[in-house]
Amino acid sequence: MPFRKKKKVMTGRDIHEHHRVATPLELLFDLVFVVAIAAAVSGLHHALAAHHIMQGVLGFGLVFFGIFIAWLNHTWFASAFDTDDTRYRLQTMLQMFGALLMAVGVPEFFGGNSLAAVIGFAVMRLAMASQWLRASLNSSEYRQTALRYAVGIVVVQLGWISRFWLPQTYFVISALILVVLELSLPVWAESKKLTPWHPHHIAERYSLLTIIILGESVLGATAAVRGLFASGENGLWEIFPLGGGMIALLFACWWLYFEMHFAERLEKNRSRLNAFIFGYWHYFAWAALAAMGAGFELVADVVKENSSLKHELGGHFVSPMLAVSVLAIATFVFLFSMSLMYAFLLKSSNKHYFAFVLMLISPAFSMLAAYLGLSLSWVMWIGVISPVLMIALYRSDKKHGAADSTH
């Protein structure tokens, strides 16, 4: 049959493989997962617009964690063991189907619990366990590590399934316990033998999903600009300062992320600690970027209050202060995550101490400006200050590092 690929032995990839890049299957995998991310962002936006702050933040945090941990485990596994044969492709397809089911259940999850989300997560994780089981059978070198992953995923997944029938009062504490177990699983599994992940491949996979999440935030900015067009002549004058400010903020976050050059850092020090810091701390960076999308949607709601699109708000009133606060907090979390990863991966630099100060400027002053009643258009540009300053800081740090290496 023409579609069949010869079955390969899953023994582990070469960590020094040249020109290792993301495969077309991995790119498709990301695009399916971004549907679930979009559903999580939409749920957060609706919860915040309805002033269900705590419910929205907890729901978003847990849903995003489920998406994140499933994507993370597959990505690191693929970097170490991808065979790209028929069996591997079909098992990956099954994980993609699970992501689709999870996306369907996300809106219901924000209201309490969702059977579709639970089933979707179970499909993703059990398919991943079968991949690890195959690796344990094929590779004597990594058998113990792979078997720990396979058994651990199944056991923890049984906990997530059982949680569906727990009383509502135990939802938060049970979720926290299971999150800790999920995060502890790779630490335990790889305590004896580190899997053969490829530093450049891992860095590229993370950078690609970062771009996709930034693209999701563009949808929120688009909604705000659409509202300005519907506001009549007065709104047209705000399109360039407000729309430009939102794109400038996203562009600055993109620039800052790619100023880090994570592949070089991971290759230079391929330690277990660096892998876990880089891998796990992206949860906060990505959740913050996704939350920016919800913040832009709230800005759009503010704009719609004075336009012909007011009927789309569903009776909810969104204040400029709420919209700016969400964006300010999301920006701070993203900048903090970037600075922390940079500090751990480049321990020889002391610039990250100054970065921790810079990251406070935009969030603090933008919230103050909104409180004082300054126009959203100009508040948005205040939010760009910290990322731009941090870009300049890290670029100068890179130049000094290059100059020092030549002496």
Summary of the structure (lengths in Angstrom):
residues: 407
radius of gyration: 22.2
end to end distance: 60.0
largest distance: 70.2
contacts: 1427
relative contact order: 0.10
helix: 78%
strand: 0%
